[in-house]
Amino acid sequence: MKEKSIKIRVAVIVQKENAVLMIRHQKAEKTYWLLPGGGLEFGETITGCAVRELMEETGLCVRPGNLLFVCESLPPDGHRHVLNLFLHAELLGGELALGDEEILAEARFVPMEEIPSLTIHPPIKSVLLDYLRSGKLPAEIMLGSMWD
């Protein structure tokens, strides 16, 4: 039996004008969007993970900032447990280019007005839009378990 473990995913909010950097994933017929980021490796710092993942997925260099909010992804069948950490980051440079992971389908700055029509995982759409519009943290940074 495979030992179960918790995956820690570091995701980054990078804004440019009225848009936010997002990655479209494609798994078979399923298409969904995520904030760029990925799994924290043993011995890696959270900010180091953010920098590495952004470079791997988008070719962009960022300076990670504050922790904005946290949520867990716990499906009803319990097949996985992901702790999602969301950081703000400042864009330093680089040229936007999609990473080479097979699941990655598109990387772009998505205008805020498009976000309501997207399928986003985890389902943080309302919290993300509130933050992008106001620049203020949610009342509770611990968003709880979110799965859809």
N, C-alpha and C positions, 0 to 999 in steps of 0.2 A: 504494500500500500504506500502510495506517495505521501510524504509528509507535507502537511499544509503549512503555508507561511503567508505572511502579510507582505504585499508589495507596496513600496513607497514610491509614488509618482510625483515628480516635481514638475509643475506646469508654470508657464511664464506669460504674463500679460504685457505685451509690447504694443503701445499705441503710436499711431502716426496720423496726425490730424484727427479726423472723425472716424478712424478705422482701427481695427485691432488685428494683429497677426494671428491667423488660424491655419490649421492643417486639416485637409479633407482626407479621410481614410476610406478605403474601399476594401470590403471583405465580401467576396462573392457578389451578391446583389445588394448588400447593405452598404449604404453611404452615410457617413456621419462626420461631424467636425469636432476637433479638439483644439484647445490651446496647445501650442507647441511645448514639448517636454517629454519626459520619460522616466524610466526606473533609476532610482538611486542605487549606486553600486556600493558594496561593502568598502569602507575606508574613504569614501568620497564625501565631500561636504555638500550640503544642499545647494549652495551657490555654485560650487564647481559642477554639479550635475546640471544645473540650469544652463550654464555657459556651454558645456559639452553638448547637451541635447539640442540647444538652439543651433549650434554650428552644424551638427550632424543632419538635422531635419531641414534647415533653411539656408545655411551658409552665412547667417548673420551673426555678428558679434554683439553681445549685450553685457550690461553691468547690472546684475541682479540687485534688487532693493529689498524692501520690507515684505514680510509675510502678510498677505492680505486676508486670506481665509483658508479654511480646511474643511474637507468633507471626506466621508468614507463611501466606498462603493461595495455594497454587500448584497448580492443577488439572493432572492428567496431560496434558491436551491443550495446556497452556500458553497458553490464551486470555486469562488475566489473572494479575496478580501484585499481591497486597494485603499490605501490612505493617500489622498490627493492633497498636496500642498501647493497653493497658488501664490506666486510672488509677482510683484511689479518689477519690470526691468526697463532700463534705458537703452535704446538702440545706439550703438557706437559706430557701426559700419558694416561693411560686407556687401555682397550682392545677393539678392534673394534668388535662391536656387533650391529646388526640391531635392531632398535627400534620396538615397538609393534604396531604402527599404521598400520591399514589394508592396506593402500595404499603403504607402503614401501615394496619394493621387494628385494633390494640389496643395500649394502653399501660397497664401496671398494675404494682403491686408483687406479685411472684410469691413465695408462701411457699416456703421452701427445700425442703419435702417434695414440692412439685410438680415441681421442676427435673429429677429423674431421668426423668420421663415426657415431657419436651419435646424437640423437635428444635431444637438450638441451633447456630448458625453464627457463627464457626468452632466446631468441636467441642471446646469448652473446658470441658464440663460437669463433669468430675472435678476439674479445677484450680479452677474457680469454687466448687464446693461445698466443697472443702478450705479455700479462703480464707475463705468465708462462715462456716464452722463454727469455724475456729481463729483467724482473724485474722492468720495467719502467711503470709508469702510462700512460694511454692514454692521448693524447693531450687535450682532453675535458673529464672531469670526468662525466659530465652530458651527458649521451648517448641518451636522449630523450625517446620517446615512442617506445617500441619494442613489437611486437605481431606477432605471426605466426600461 
